């Protein structure tokens, strides 16, 4: 609760303005989709060659269709026009990102991804004691949580890809020796 109130006090918003394009968050989602597809292809290839892909790699392969479905659902739930209407941050590392996205990723980070209806409700309620979220932002909360969690999966996928590169490099060096 205290963390939510502190975040609300720190948020400064850009003045409302007509914006064009997808914005950085939706552009990042497109890039994330490409990263996830690339890592999945690499994992399939490595698994077929008998290379140890790690438990995280196994999880990505087993759940890639679910993650891709969530990416599609995010795009459906957050069309460009709706996204552009969301208040954007004027300061911090997420300048020009929707404020409600920062609210979501702060809670994800603060709970280490353990989201429950109770902690979401508490966080949003306490945030709004300091700064009111618009109706559009409240409607966007589930999508922003999906986005934040997909971003966590992206980071995991990049670590899996880096590990796979290291394993393949080590295997090449061992074969040379």
N, C-alpha and C positions, 0 to 999 in steps of 0.2 A: 504494500500500500504506500509506504513511504517512497519507494523507488518510483512508483507511478506519479506521485505528486511532484517529485523532483524533476522528472522528465517533462511534465507539463509546464513547470516553471521555466525550463530552459528553452522550450520550443518558441521560435519566432517564425512567423509565416510571411511568405511573399505576398504582395498585394494581388488580388484576383486579376487575372489577365487572360486574354485569348491566347491559347498556345496551339502550336501545330506539331504534327508528328506524334510518335508514340511516347516520347519521353524516355528518360534513362532507365526507368524500371522495366518498362515493357521491352525496350531494346535488350536489356540484360536478360530478360526471360527468353527472348529469341536465341541469344548466345548460349544460355544455359541448355536449351533444348538441343542445340548442336553439340555442345560439350558432352551431354549425357549420351547422345547417339554415338558419338565417336568412341567414348569409353566403352559403351556396350559392345560395339563392333570389335574393339581391341580385346575385350574380355572373352568374347565368343571365340575369337581366333586363338588366343592364348590357351583357353580351356581345351580346345580341339587338339592343340599341340602338346597337351599334358603339362603345361606350366602351372605352377601353384599361383592361383589368382587371389588368394587370401579370403578370409571370412567376409570381409567387407565387399570384395569383388563378387563372391557368391551371392551375397544379399542383393547387390545391384543387378546381377543377372536374373535372380529369382523375382525381383520386384520392378524390373524396368517398365513393364507394361502398366503397372499401377502408377508409377511416377509420371510416365508419358501421359496417362489419362488425366492426372492432376494438372499437368502443364496445359493440356487442351481445355480443361475446365476453367483454369485461370483466365485463359484468353477469351473464353466465352463469357465469363462473369465480369470481365473488366475491359469492355470495348474502349477504343481510343477516346471517344467523346466523354464517356463516364469518367475515365481515368483523368482526363484534362480538367474536369470539374472539381476534383479533390484538392483541398488546400495543400500547398507545397511548402516545404521548409526553406527558410531564408538563410539559415546558418548551420554549421556543423558539417559532419562528413557526408551527410545525405542531402545537401543543398539541391533543391529542385525535385526531390523525391516527395511523395505524399507523406504528410505527417502521420497518417494512420499506419503506414508501412513501418515507420520508426517505432510507433507504439507496439506493433506486433513483434518486431524483431527484438525489442528490448525485453518483452515478456518471454520470448523464446530463449533468449540468452540468460535471463535471470532465473529461469526454471530449468535450464539445460534441456529444453525441448519437451519437458513434461507438462503438457497443457491439459488442464481440466476445465470444465465449465465453471467451477468455483474460482480458480485462480484467474481465469479470463474475466469473469464478472467483477471480481474484486479489483483487478488492475484497471479495467475501463471505468468503473465507478469512481475509484480514487483519482484517476487522471482527470475525470470530468468535474471533480470538486474544485480543480484549479483552472481548467480550460475545457470548455464545451466542445465536443466533437459534433460536426454537422450530421444530419440524417444520412447523407451520402457516405460519410466516413463510417458511420455505424453499420450501414449495409455492407461496406467493403471489408469489414473486419475479418470474416471467415476467409475471404480470398487473400487478404494480406497474410494471414497465418499460413495458408497454403504456400504462398510465395516465399515466405521466410523459411519454411521447412524444406521447400524445394531448393532454396539457396544452400541450406545445410547439406543437402544431398549432393549438390554440385561440388561443394568443397570436399566432401568425402570422395566423390568420383575423381576429382583431380589428384587427391592423395593416392588413390588406388592406381591411377594411371602412372604417377611418378614411381610408385613401388614396382609396378609392372616393368617400367623402363629399367629400373635398377636390377631386377631379377633377370631380365633378358640380357642386359649388359654383363652381369656376373656370369651367366651361362655362356655367353660368347667368349669371355676371357678364360673361363675354365676349359672350354673346348680348345682354345689356342694353346694353353699350357699343357 
